[in-house]
Amino acid sequence: MAFVSEIKIEVIQQRIINTRDFCGDEQEAANDAAWDCDLTGEDAKKAINIAFFRANKAWNGFRSQAGVKSKFFSR
């Protein structure tokens, strides 16, 4: 498994958040973003897992800023 740059993880994370914003297929978007970043196999899985973790954290922050109570967080 090779080093995966922060920039590539950020690209995938942003694609997940943007897709979530429009109620799209997040997994497909993450897979496409990994492919666009020339990531395949275990490197893609690693980057996608990290990106989902970070996207969920960011998304929960957005909901918190919007005043949504944490008991309603489903992700």
C-alpha positions in Angstrom: 0.0 0.0 0.0 1.4 3.4 -1.0 1.2 6.8 0.6 -2.0 8.6 -0.2 -1.7 12.4 -0.3 -3.9 14.6 1.8 -5.0 16.4 -1.4 -6.5 13.2 -2.9 -8.3 12.5 0.4 -9.7 16.0 0.5 -10.9 15.7 -3.1 -12.8 12.5 -2.2 -14.1 14.1 1.0 -15.5 17.1 -0.8 -17.1 14.9 -3.4 -18.8 12.9 -0.6 -20.1 16.1 1.0 -21.3 17.6 -2.3 -23.1 14.4 -3.2 -24.6 14.1 0.3 -25.9 17.7 -0.1 -27.8 16.7 -3.2 -28.9 13.3 -1.8 -26.9 11.3 -4.3 -25.0 8.0 -4.1 -22.1 8.9 -1.8 -20.3 5.6 -2.3 -20.4 5.9 -6.1 -19.2 9.5 -5.8 -16.3 8.4 -3.6 -15.3 5.6 -5.9 -15.4 8.0 -8.9 -13.3 10.6 -7.0 -10.8 7.9 -6.1 -10.6 6.8 -9.7 -10.2 10.5 -10.8 -7.3 10.7 -8.4 -5.7 7.6 -9.9 -6.3 5.5 -6.8 -7.2 1.8 -7.1 -7.3 -1.3 -5.0 -6.2 -1.0 -1.3 -5.1 2.6 -1.8 -8.5 3.6 -3.0 -10.2 1.8 -0.1 -7.9 3.4 2.4 -8.5 6.9 1.0 -12.2 6.4 0.8 -12.4 5.2 4.4 -10.5 8.2 5.7 -12.5 10.6 3.5 -15.8 9.2 4.8 -14.6 9.6 8.4 -13.7 13.2 7.7 -16.8 13.9 5.7 -19.0 12.6 8.5 -17.2 14.8 11.0 -17.5 17.9 8.8 -21.2 17.1 8.1 -22.0 16.8 11.8 -20.3 20.1 12.3 -22.5 21.7 9.6 -25.6 20.3 11.3 -24.5 21.5 14.6 -23.9 25.0 13.2 -27.4 24.8 11.8 -28.8 24.1 15.2 -29.7 20.4 14.7 -29.5 18.6 18.0 -26.9 15.8 18.1 -29.6 13.2 19.1 -30.9 13.6 15.5 -27.5 12.8 13.9 -27.9 9.5 12.0 -24.3 9.3 10.6 
